[in-house]
Amino acid sequence: MSIDDVVNEFEVDCVSAQSGQLSRDKRLVVREEPLTIEIKDVGTFTIMSAPCDQMALALGFVFTEGLIDKRDDIDILAKCPDDPNVIQIQLAGDKKIGDKRRNLLIVSSCGICGSEEIGKIIDRLPVVGDTLRMKMSELVEMPRQLRERQEIFQQTGGTHAVGLVRHGEMVAVGEDIGRHSAFDKAIGSCLLREIPTTSTAAVLSGRVSFEMVTKAATAGVELIAAVSAPTSLAIKAAQKCNITLCGFVRDAKATVYCHGHRIV
């Protein structure tokens, strides 16, 4: 999909603080559209997102929601022939869905919706592996690498992004109006291309919330590097999951909140 499919052009009034005068100009704005994920015998999920990488978003979403453990848990993953903004999924016949059957509208800023209390969620989070090691010079370089690949943000200034780094290479980038969907797109892109998400590092364009750590833990991500701050619950979840959590990764510096042994 080209950048033209993800943005709209608007005429705007620009105000000068010095002169106080108005001038007409044009600006590109990222599009926000509903993407509906229909999972047979499970439920329907509608996500407000930027209309790009929709298959990756759908696949990453069902993975981080715990509906699947691997790509092979899906028999059918296809766009609806009547509506390109509908992704149809059929889980493999032997896949158990437990109590995951629900119908939700998920807005662009939403993470965990309709779930039980946070404490029980933290207790069930997996503990990730301990194979990743990264030099400080590599850590502080990741945000720059991510910015270079934020094509929609460069045009509009209106998206978040998440990049996944494996063996020193940024193997996937997800970009969306919502941080959670950006992460799902990056994870889904790896699943589509059969790239393991374990033993990876994730670089985030914004802050680290609890939901972002849960997605990282589900995918086996061992290190999170964000240009902004984490929340208290994000730190608690990262501590439990053995994830190295780094905030304010910018200007050749970083704040390491837990499990700093991976940075050598």
N, C-alpha and C positions, 0 to 999 in steps of 0.2 A: 504494500500500500504506500502511495506517495504522500508527501507532507500535505499536498492539496486536499487529500481525503480526510484529513484530521483537523483542519483549521477552517475558519470562516473569516472573511474580511469585513470590518466595520468602519464606517466613517465616525470620527470622534472629534471632540473639541479639546484642544490642548491649551492649557493656561500657563502663561509665563508669570512666575512669582515676581520678577523684576518689573515688567511692564504692566501686568494685570490684564493684558490683551488676550483675546481668544484667536486661535487659528485652527482651521480645519485640516485634518490629516486622516490617514488610514492606518489601521492596526489589524494585525492577525490575532485571532482569539481561538484557543483550543476548543473544539467541539465537545459537548457533553451529551451522551446518548445512552439510553437503556440497553444493556445486553442481558437477554434472558437465557438462563441455562436450564434446560428441561432435562431432568434425570428420571428416566423411566422407573416407576415404582418407588421413587424416593421423594421428589418434590420439585418445585420450581423456584429458582432464585433469579432475581433481577438486580443487576449491578449497574449503577450509573458510572460510566467510564468514558475515556477517549476511544473512538472507534478504530483502534488499530490493535494488531496482535491478539485478536479475539479468541482464537483457538488456544493460544498459550495461556490467556487469562482464564478461560474455562477450565483447562486442564490443571493449571496451578491452583485454582480455587478449590476444586474437588479434592485435590491432594492435601492442601493445607487445612481443609475442613475435616480431614480424617476419613473421607468417604472412600478413598483408595490409598493403597500403599505403594503402587507402582503403575507404570503405563499399561501393563498387561491386564490390570484389573478392569479395563474398559474394553468392551467389545465394539461399541459404536461411538465415534466422535465425529460429528458432521454438522455443517451448517444446514439449517432448515431451507429446503428449496423454495419455499414461499416467502421467507423473511430472513435476510442475511444477518439480522441482529438477534437471531435465535440460534443457540447451539444446542443440539440434541445429543444426549449421552445415554448409552445403555451399559450398565455395569456387567461384568462377566457373571455368568450364571452361578458360580460358586462364591461370589463376593457377599459377605455378610455386612449389612448396613447398620445393625444395632438400632440405637435410638436417634439416628441422624435424620429421620424423615421430618421435614418441615418446609414451610413456604415463607420466604422472606423477601422484602424489598431492602436492598443494601445500598445506601447512599454512598457518594464518592469518598466520604471521610470515615466510613464505618469500618469497624473491625469485628470484634466478637458481638454477635447479636443473638438474643434468645437463648443464651446458654446459662448454665448453673453458676453458682457463686465461684469467684475467682480462686479461692483456696483449693477447691477440688480440682480445678483445671491445672493449677501449678503442680499439684501432687501427681497428676497423670502425665505431665510433660516428659518426653524422653531425655536421657542424658546423652549428649553427642560424644563422638570419638575424640581422641587426643593425638592426632597425627600432624596437624598443621603447625608449622613454624614460619614466622615472617620477620624480616628485618624491619627496623623502624623506618628506614628509607623507603621500603616498599609500601608500608602502611600509609605514610603521609602522601604518597604519590597516587593512591587509588582515587581520591576525590577528583583530582585533575583529569585522570583517565575517564571517569564517569562523565564529567562535564563536557568533554570533547564529543561524547556520543549521545548527548541529550539534544537530539535534533529538534524535537517539538518545543522544548524549553527555549532553545536559541531563537525560535521564531515568535514565540508567544509569551514566554515568562510564566506560563500557567500550569506547569506539570511538576510532579515529583519523579524521582528515578531511583532504581535499585540496580546495582551491578553485582554479578557473581564472579569471583576470581578463583580460578583453580590452577594450581602449579604456576602461579605468576601471570597467567593470562586471563583477561576478562572474557569469559566464555558466553555471557548472556547479559543483556540489559533490558529492563522493563521500564516503560515510561507511561505515566497515566496521571489523571487529575487527582487520584487518591493514592496515598502511600501504600496502602494494603494491596491495591490492585497492581501497582507497579511491582511489588514483590512477587505477587502471584504470576505476573507475566514473565518475570525473570526465571522463576522456578519452572513454570510451564514450558518455556522455551527450551530449557535443558531436558525436560522429560520428552518433549517432541523429538529432540535430536539425540536422545539416549546418552546424554552427558550426565554422569553422576553428580548429584548435588552435595553429597557427603564430602567432608574434608575441604570445604570451600570457605571463602571469606565473602561477606556481603558488605558492600559500601552503599550507604544511604544518603540521599541528598538533603534530608531534614532530620527531625528529632527521632528518637527511638521510643516507641510506646510498647506497652506490654504485648499487644497483639503482634507487633513486628518480631519480637523475640520468640513468641510461640510458633510463628511461621518458620523462623530460622531453625528452631529445635526440631520441628517436624521434618524439615528437609535435611537435617544433619549438618547445617552450617556451623562451623566452629568459631568463627570470629565475626563480629559486627563492628564496622567502622562508620560512624556517622559524623556529619559536619556540624551537627547541633547536639543538644543535650538528651540524655535518657530520662525517663520518669522513674520514680521509686519502684514501681511494680516491675518495670523492665529490668532493673538491676536485680531484684529478688529472683525473677524468673531466670535470668542469665546465670546467677550464682548456682541455682538448683540444677540447671541444664549443662553446666560446665562449658558455657560459652564465654569467650573473651569479649568483653563489651567495652568499646572505645567511643568516647564522645569528643566533640570539638576537635575533630581531626582536620586541622587547617594550619596554614602558615608554619609547616614543618614541626608542629607540636600535636600532642594528643593527650587526652585524659583517659586513663585506663581504670575502669571501675571494678573489674573482677577478672580473675584467671589471666593475669598478665604474663604467665610463663610462656605463652606462645610467641611473644614478641622478643626476639633475640638480638 
